[in-house]
């Protein structure tokens, strides 16, 4: 069984995001980048399936400039067997990313594709669903538990009303939620081993995909600062503030 895991390079979640002075985008100059947290969960789940003897090979793929090789090496250090970089300087939107991944799926023919449910930069939560539509493969999104059987996978999904379990015939697509697992840390020996693992580079043209953005970014703004809270002496003062200041009563 082969598992393909799609990963994305994003700003480290511990870093405070800065907006460019002209508000055209987020400032990435001298900013620490990392593997998208949901993608880490996807890699961890694939590696656990391999360690359990369910999968034979874990392949990671990422789309972007040469710099994404850093995150691919991180995924290799976490336990993936080999990596594929789809090199492009034009960062694709969700649909273009899904089309590129479809090309990789057709080339690699995996039994399962695992993605993070969303990236923490764009927060679109679209690529996995679009990939399912393009490939015609069944999908289980927001997975909090994955159980692989003979020719099928049971995916427990987190939904508004609780949990829902769906049975998907393989090959299938799974997108991971936060409670699926807790990713491991890459050990120094595994980081050294990752440098020798194969990393293949391809391009959207070789996959027969044109990278283009169908969404236009108009402006990026920092969130408005919230005013500090105040203490009230009694219930009467609280009601007065809610009625006359907050205007919620």
C-alpha positions in Angstrom: 0.0 0.0 0.0 1.4 3.4 -1.0 0.3 6.6 0.7 0.8 10.0 -0.8 0.9 13.0 1.6 0.6 16.6 0.4 2.4 19.1 2.6 2.6 22.9 2.5 5.2 25.5 3.6 3.7 28.2 5.8 4.8 30.8 8.3 5.6 29.2 11.6 2.6 29.4 13.9 4.7 30.8 16.7 5.7 33.9 14.6 3.7 37.1 14.7 2.5 37.8 11.2 3.4 41.2 9.7 1.6 42.9 6.9 3.4 44.8 4.1 3.2 48.6 4.3 1.2 48.7 1.1 -1.2 46.0 2.4 -0.6 43.9 -0.7 0.2 40.7 1.2 1.9 39.3 4.2 5.6 40.2 4.7 7.7 37.0 4.4 11.1 38.7 4.6 13.3 37.0 7.2 10.3 35.1 8.6 10.7 31.6 10.0 8.8 29.1 7.8 7.6 25.6 8.8 5.5 22.7 7.9 1.8 23.4 8.1 0.5 21.9 11.4 -2.3 20.0 9.8 0.2 18.6 7.2 2.4 17.4 10.1 -0.6 15.4 11.4 -1.1 13.9 7.9 2.6 12.9 7.7 2.4 11.4 11.2 -0.7 9.3 10.3 0.9 8.0 7.2 4.1 7.0 9.1 2.0 5.3 11.8 0.2 3.3 9.2 3.5 2.2 7.8 4.9 1.3 11.2 1.8 -0.8 11.8 2.5 -2.7 8.6 -0.5 -1.4 6.8 1.5 0.8 4.3 4.7 -0.1 2.5 5.7 3.4 1.3 5.0 7.0 2.2 5.6 9.7 -0.4 5.4 13.4 0.4 4.7 16.1 -2.2 4.8 19.9 -1.9 4.2 22.7 -4.4 6.4 25.8 -4.5 9.9 27.2 -5.0 13.1 25.5 -4.1 12.7 26.6 -0.5 9.9 24.0 0.1 12.6 21.3 0.0 13.3 22.3 3.6 9.8 21.2 4.6 10.0 18.1 2.5 13.2 17.1 4.3 11.4 17.6 7.6 8.7 15.2 6.4 11.4 12.7 5.4 12.9 13.1 8.8 9.5 12.3 10.4 9.5 9.0 8.5 8.4 9.5 4.9 10.4 7.4 2.3 10.8 9.8 -0.5 9.7 13.3 -1.6 8.4 15.1 -4.7 8.7 18.8 -5.3 6.5 20.4 -7.9 8.6 23.5 -8.5 6.9 26.8 -9.3 7.4 30.4 -8.2 3.7 31.2 -8.8 1.9 30.0 -5.7 -1.2 28.3 -6.8 -4.7 28.8 -5.4 -6.7 25.8 -4.1 -8.0 24.7 -7.5 -4.6 24.9 -9.2 -3.0 23.0 -6.3 -5.7 20.3 -6.6 -5.0 20.0 -10.4 -1.3 19.7 -9.7 -1.9 17.0 -7.0 -4.2 15.2 -9.5 -1.3 15.0 -11.9 0.9 13.6 -9.1 -1.8 11.1 -8.1 -2.1 9.9 -11.7 1.7 9.4 -11.9 2.2 7.8 -8.5 -1.1 5.8 -8.3 -1.3 5.8 -4.5 -3.8 3.7 -2.5 -4.5 6.6 -0.2 -3.9 10.4 -0.3 -3.7 12.2 3.0 -3.8 16.0 3.4 -4.2 18.4 6.2 -7.8 19.7 6.3 -6.5 23.3 5.7 -3.4 25.4 5.8 -3.0 28.0 8.5 -2.1 30.8 6.0 -5.0 30.8 3.6 -7.4 28.8 5.8 -9.4 27.8 2.7 -10.1 24.2 3.5 -10.7 23.4 -0.2 -7.8 21.5 -1.8 -8.7 18.0 -0.5 -12.3 18.3 -1.5 -11.4 19.7 -5.0 -8.9 16.8 -5.4 -11.6 14.3 -4.7 -13.9 15.9 -7.3 -11.1 16.0 -9.9 -10.0 12.4 -9.4 -13.4 10.9 -8.6 -11.9 9.3 -5.5 -14.1 9.0 -2.4 -13.1 11.3 0.4 -13.3 11.5 4.2 -12.7 15.0 5.6 -11.9 16.3 9.1 -10.7 12.8 10.2 -10.2 12.2 13.9 -9.6 8.5 13.4 -8.5 6.4 10.5 -8.8 2.6 10.3 -7.6 0.8 7.2 -9.1 -2.6 6.2 -8.9 -4.9 3.2 -9.6 -2.6 0.3 -11.4 0.1 2.4 -10.8 2.7 5.1 -13.1 3.8 7.9 -12.8 7.5 8.6 -14.3 9.0 11.7 -15.2 12.6 11.0 -15.7 15.5 13.3 -19.0 17.2 12.4 -21.2 19.8 14.1 -23.4 17.2 15.8 -20.6 14.9 17.0 -18.8 12.1 15.1 -19.7 10.5 11.8 -17.9 7.3 10.5 -17.8 6.8 6.7 -16.5 3.7 4.9 -14.5 4.5 1.8 -13.3 2.1 -0.9 -9.6 2.5 -1.7 -8.0 4.4 -3.3 -9.4 7.3 -1.2 -8.6 10.8 0.0 -8.5 11.7 3.7 -8.0 15.2 5.2 -6.8 15.3 8.8 -8.2 17.2 11.8 -6.4 18.2 15.0 -7.4 15.3 17.2 -6.3 12.6 14.8 -2.8 12.3 16.4 0.0 14.2 18.0 3.0 14.5 15.6 6.4 13.3 16.8 9.6 15.3 16.8 12.2 14.5 14.3 15.3 13.0 15.9 18.8 14.1 15.0 19.7 10.7 13.4 16.5 10.8 11.3 17.3 14.4 10.2 20.7 13.2 9.0 19.1 10.2 7.3 16.6 12.4 5.6 19.4 14.2 3.7 20.1 11.0 1.8 16.5 10.1 1.0 15.4 10.6 -2.6 13.8 14.0 -3.5 12.5 14.3 -7.0 11.8 17.6 -8.7 9.1 18.1 -11.4 7.1 21.0 -12.7 3.4 21.8 -13.4 4.2 21.7 -17.2 5.5 18.1 -16.9 2.3 17.3 -15.1 0.2 19.0 -17.8 -1.1 21.7 -15.5 -1.2 25.5 -15.9 -0.7 27.3 -12.6 -2.9 30.3 -12.4 -4.8 32.2 -9.7 -8.6 32.5 -10.1 -8.8 34.6 -6.9 -7.5 38.1 -6.7 -6.1 39.3 -3.4 -7.3 42.9 -2.9 -5.8 43.8 0.5 -4.4 42.4 3.7 -5.1 44.1 7.0 -4.1 43.3 10.6 -7.1 42.6 12.9 -8.4 45.6 14.8 -7.0 45.7 18.3 -9.6 44.9 21.0 -10.1 47.3 23.8 -9.1 46.2 27.3 -11.7 44.8 29.6 -13.0 46.6 32.6 -14.1 45.5 36.1 -17.5 46.5 37.3 -18.5 47.0 40.9 -21.9 45.3 40.8 -24.6 43.9 38.6 -26.3 47.3 38.2 -23.1 48.8 36.7 -22.7 45.7 34.4 -26.3 46.1 33.1 -25.7 49.8 32.6 -22.6 49.2 30.5 -24.2 46.4 28.5 -27.2 48.7 27.8 -25.5 52.0 27.1 -22.0 51.2 26.0 -22.1 47.8 24.4 -25.7 48.3 23.1 -26.5 44.6 23.5 -29.5 45.0 25.8 
